[in-house]
Amino acid sequence: MRMILLGAPGSGKGTQGERIASKYRIPQVSTGDLLRAAIRNGTDLGKKANEYMSKGSLVPDTLILELTGRRLQEADCKNGYILDGFPRTIGQAKGLSDMLAKLGDKIDVVLNIVVTEKEVLKRLGGRRQCTKCSAVYHKEFSPPKKDGVCDKCNSPLYQRDDDKEETIKNRLKVYKEQTAPLIDFYKATVKNVDGSKDPAKVFEEVCSLIS
């Protein structure tokens, strides 16, 4: 099964992707994770991508396609995968279609997780991440035992630049302008999911739609 997860920043794509990957035993390919790893490792691609991510802007299609293309050719993607955070634009979607055609693959289902802008601001604005092990917390939904300190490694927590309110609003604006049109692009295979519910309830609906 080859799946694409669509939804605004903070809609819960990452959480649902992890659950789907575990249940159906396919890897979750998150371009966000791939990009952050490239940035941490100081690669040329990571340095270029960081210039855009720190402003809340989309990374150019050529960089994303190169990074994702390498990942999809790894052995664990042979029997399927979940694309989380990619494609984000029509250009990327067309590039993905061309890439998959060369590999003899196609997308089986597109899940669109729907949440309001108010909910996105609440979710992302309270998110904090560990400076060392990258563990993620939330001031309201999943706070650390000690404020500002990671439970796992006792390192300081910080708020990512792309989780600050001004950047979030810019990300939502970019999403509406460039990513939302993907719903029409994939209309033949899109299935909408209400992402405002408890994650467990959302997952139940996701499994029902996949079945």
Contacts in CASP RR format, 6 or more apart in sequence:
PFRMAT RR
TARGET T0000
AUTHOR 0000-0000-0000
METHOD contacts of the structure
MODEL  1
MRMILLGAPGSGKGTQGERIASKYRIPQVSTGDLLRAAIRNGTDLGKKAN
EYMSKGSLVPDTLILELTGRRLQEADCKNGYILDGFPRTIGQAKGLSDML
AKLGDKIDVVLNIVVTEKEVLKRLGGRRQCTKCSAVYHKEFSPPKKDGVC
DKCNSPLYQRDDDKEETIKNRLKVYKEQTAPLIDFYKATVKNVDGSKDPA
KVFEEVCSLIS
1 24 0 8 1.000
1 26 0 8 1.000
1 80 0 8 1.000
1 108 0 8 1.000
1 109 0 8 1.000
1 210 0 8 1.000
2 80 0 8 1.000
2 81 0 8 1.000
2 83 0 8 1.000
2 100 0 8 1.000
2 105 0 8 1.000
2 106 0 8 1.000
2 107 0 8 1.000
2 108 0 8 1.000
3 20 0 8 1.000
3 26 0 8 1.000
3 81 0 8 1.000
3 82 0 8 1.000
3 83 0 8 1.000
3 107 0 8 1.000
3 108 0 8 1.000
3 109 0 8 1.000
3 110 0 8 1.000
3 111 0 8 1.000
4 82 0 8 1.000
4 83 0 8 1.000
4 86 0 8 1.000
4 87 0 8 1.000
4 107 0 8 1.000
4 109 0 8 1.000
4 110 0 8 1.000
4 111 0 8 1.000
4 186 0 8 1.000
5 13 0 8 1.000
5 14 0 8 1.000
5 16 0 8 1.000
5 17 0 8 1.000
5 82 0 8 1.000
5 83 0 8 1.000
5 84 0 8 1.000
5 85 0 8 1.000
5 111 0 8 1.000
5 113 0 8 1.000
6 13 0 8 1.000
6 110 0 8 1.000
6 111 0 8 1.000
6 112 0 8 1.000
6 113 0 8 1.000
6 179 0 8 1.000
6 182 0 8 1.000
6 183 0 8 1.000
6 186 0 8 1.000
6 190 0 8 1.000
7 13 0 8 1.000
7 112 0 8 1.000
7 113 0 8 1.000
7 114 0 8 1.000
7 115 0 8 1.000
7 175 0 8 1.000
7 179 0 8 1.000
8 115 0 8 1.000
8 117 0 8 1.000
8 120 0 8 1.000
8 172 0 8 1.000
8 175 0 8 1.000
8 179 0 8 1.000
9 120 0 8 1.000
9 124 0 8 1.000
9 162 0 8 1.000
9 168 0 8 1.000
9 171 0 8 1.000
9 172 0 8 1.000
9 175 0 8 1.000
10 115 0 8 1.000
10 120 0 8 1.000
10 123 0 8 1.000
10 124 0 8 1.000
11 113 0 8 1.000
11 114 0 8 1.000
11 115 0 8 1.000
11 120 0 8 1.000
11 195 0 8 1.000
12 113 0 8 1.000
12 115 0 8 1.000
12 123 0 8 1.000
12 195 0 8 1.000
12 199 0 8 1.000
12 202 0 8 1.000
13 84 0 8 1.000
13 85 0 8 1.000
13 113 0 8 1.000
14 28 0 8 1.000
14 30 0 8 1.000
14 84 0 8 1.000
15 199 0 8 1.000
16 111 0 8 1.000
16 113 0 8 1.000
16 193 0 8 1.000
16 199 0 8 1.000
16 202 0 8 1.000
16 203 0 8 1.000
16 206 0 8 1.000
17 28 0 8 1.000
17 82 0 8 1.000
17 84 0 8 1.000
18 28 0 8 1.000
19 199 0 8 1.000
19 203 0 8 1.000
19 206 0 8 1.000
20 26 0 8 1.000
20 28 0 8 1.000
20 82 0 8 1.000
20 203 0 8 1.000
20 206 0 8 1.000
20 210 0 8 1.000
21 27 0 8 1.000
21 28 0 8 1.000
21 82 0 8 1.000
23 207 0 8 1.000
24 210 0 8 1.000
26 77 0 8 1.000
26 79 0 8 1.000
26 80 0 8 1.000
26 81 0 8 1.000
26 82 0 8 1.000
27 76 0 8 1.000
27 77 0 8 1.000
27 80 0 8 1.000
27 81 0 8 1.000
27 82 0 8 1.000
28 81 0 8 1.000
28 82 0 8 1.000
28 84 0 8 1.000
29 68 0 8 1.000
29 71 0 8 1.000
29 72 0 8 1.000
29 77 0 8 1.000
29 81 0 8 1.000
29 82 0 8 1.000
29 83 0 8 1.000
29 84 0 8 1.000
29 86 0 8 1.000
30 84 0 8 1.000
30 85 0 8 1.000
31 64 0 8 1.000
31 67 0 8 1.000
31 68 0 8 1.000
31 83 0 8 1.000
31 84 0 8 1.000
31 85 0 8 1.000
31 86 0 8 1.000
31 88 0 8 1.000
32 84 0 8 1.000
32 85 0 8 1.000
34 67 0 8 1.000
34 68 0 8 1.000
34 71 0 8 1.000
35 46 0 8 1.000
35 49 0 8 1.000
35 53 0 8 1.000
35 59 0 8 1.000
35 67 0 8 1.000
36 134 0 8 1.000
38 45 0 8 1.000
38 46 0 8 1.000
38 49 0 8 1.000
38 67 0 8 1.000
39 46 0 8 1.000
39 47 0 8 1.000
39 49 0 8 1.000
39 50 0 8 1.000
39 53 0 8 1.000
45 63 0 8 1.000
45 66 0 8 1.000
45 67 0 8 1.000
48 59 0 8 1.000
48 63 0 8 1.000
49 59 0 8 1.000
49 63 0 8 1.000
52 58 0 8 1.000
52 59 0 8 1.000
52 60 0 8 1.000
53 59 0 8 1.000
53 161 0 8 1.000
53 162 0 8 1.000
54 161 0 8 1.000
54 162 0 8 1.000
55 167 0 8 1.000
55 170 0 8 1.000
56 161 0 8 1.000
56 162 0 8 1.000
56 167 0 8 1.000
56 170 0 8 1.000
56 171 0 8 1.000
56 174 0 8 1.000
57 170 0 8 1.000
57 174 0 8 1.000
58 88 0 8 1.000
58 89 0 8 1.000
58 174 0 8 1.000
58 178 0 8 1.000
61 89 0 8 1.000
61 91 0 8 1.000
61 92 0 8 1.000
61 95 0 8 1.000
64 86 0 8 1.000
64 87 0 8 1.000
64 88 0 8 1.000
64 92 0 8 1.000
65 92 0 8 1.000
65 95 0 8 1.000
65 96 0 8 1.000
65 99 0 8 1.000
68 83 0 8 1.000
68 86 0 8 1.000
68 96 0 8 1.000
69 99 0 8 1.000
71 77 0 8 1.000
72 81 0 8 1.000
72 99 0 8 1.000
72 103 0 8 1.000
73 103 0 8 1.000
83 96 0 8 1.000
86 92 0 8 1.000
86 96 0 8 1.000
87 93 0 8 1.000
87 95 0 8 1.000
87 96 0 8 1.000
87 182 0 8 1.000
88 175 0 8 1.000
88 178 0 8 1.000
88 179 0 8 1.000
88 182 0 8 1.000
89 178 0 8 1.000
89 179 0 8 1.000
89 182 0 8 1.000
90 178 0 8 1.000
90 181 0 8 1.000
90 182 0 8 1.000
90 185 0 8 1.000
93 182 0 8 1.000
93 185 0 8 1.000
93 186 0 8 1.000
96 107 0 8 1.000
100 106 0 8 1.000
100 107 0 8 1.000
107 186 0 8 1.000
107 189 0 8 1.000
108 189 0 8 1.000
109 189 0 8 1.000
109 191 0 8 1.000
109 209 0 8 1.000
109 210 0 8 1.000
110 186 0 8 1.000
110 189 0 8 1.000
110 190 0 8 1.000
110 191 0 8 1.000
111 190 0 8 1.000
111 191 0 8 1.000
111 193 0 8 1.000
111 206 0 8 1.000
111 209 0 8 1.000
112 183 0 8 1.000
112 190 0 8 1.000
112 191 0 8 1.000
112 192 0 8 1.000
112 193 0 8 1.000
113 193 0 8 1.000
113 195 0 8 1.000
113 202 0 8 1.000
114 192 0 8 1.000
114 193 0 8 1.000
114 194 0 8 1.000
114 195 0 8 1.000
114 196 0 8 1.000
115 123 0 8 1.000
115 195 0 8 1.000
115 196 0 8 1.000
116 196 0 8 1.000
117 172 0 8 1.000
119 196 0 8 1.000
120 168 0 8 1.000
120 172 0 8 1.000
121 165 0 8 1.000
121 168 0 8 1.000
121 169 0 8 1.000
122 140 0 8 1.000
123 138 0 8 1.000
123 141 0 8 1.000
124 163 0 8 1.000
124 168 0 8 1.000
125 159 0 8 1.000
125 163 0 8 1.000
125 164 0 8 1.000
125 165 0 8 1.000
125 168 0 8 1.000
126 138 0 8 1.000
126 139 0 8 1.000
126 140 0 8 1.000
126 159 0 8 1.000
126 163 0 8 1.000
127 136 0 8 1.000
127 137 0 8 1.000
127 138 0 8 1.000
127 139 0 8 1.000
127 159 0 8 1.000
127 160 0 8 1.000
127 163 0 8 1.000
128 136 0 8 1.000
128 137 0 8 1.000
128 138 0 8 1.000
128 139 0 8 1.000
128 144 0 8 1.000
128 148 0 8 1.000
128 157 0 8 1.000
128 158 0 8 1.000
128 159 0 8 1.000
129 135 0 8 1.000
129 136 0 8 1.000
129 137 0 8 1.000
129 157 0 8 1.000
129 158 0 8 1.000
129 159 0 8 1.000
129 160 0 8 1.000
130 136 0 8 1.000
130 137 0 8 1.000
130 150 0 8 1.000
130 152 0 8 1.000
130 153 0 8 1.000
130 155 0 8 1.000
130 156 0 8 1.000
130 157 0 8 1.000
131 150 0 8 1.000
131 155 0 8 1.000
131 156 0 8 1.000
131 157 0 8 1.000
131 158 0 8 1.000
132 150 0 8 1.000
132 153 0 8 1.000
132 155 0 8 1.000
133 150 0 8 1.000
133 152 0 8 1.000
133 153 0 8 1.000
133 155 0 8 1.000
135 150 0 8 1.000
135 151 0 8 1.000
135 152 0 8 1.000
135 153 0 8 1.000
136 142 0 8 1.000
137 143 0 8 1.000
137 144 0 8 1.000
137 150 0 8 1.000
137 151 0 8 1.000
137 157 0 8 1.000
144 150 0 8 1.000
144 151 0 8 1.000
144 157 0 8 1.000
145 151 0 8 1.000
148 156 0 8 1.000
148 157 0 8 1.000
149 155 0 8 1.000
149 156 0 8 1.000
149 157 0 8 1.000
150 156 0 8 1.000
150 157 0 8 1.000
161 167 0 8 1.000
162 168 0 8 1.000
162 171 0 8 1.000
183 190 0 8 1.000
191 209 0 8 1.000
193 202 0 8 1.000
193 205 0 8 1.000
193 206 0 8 1.000
193 209 0 8 1.000
194 202 0 8 1.000
194 205 0 8 1.000
195 202 0 8 1.000
197 205 0 8 1.000
END
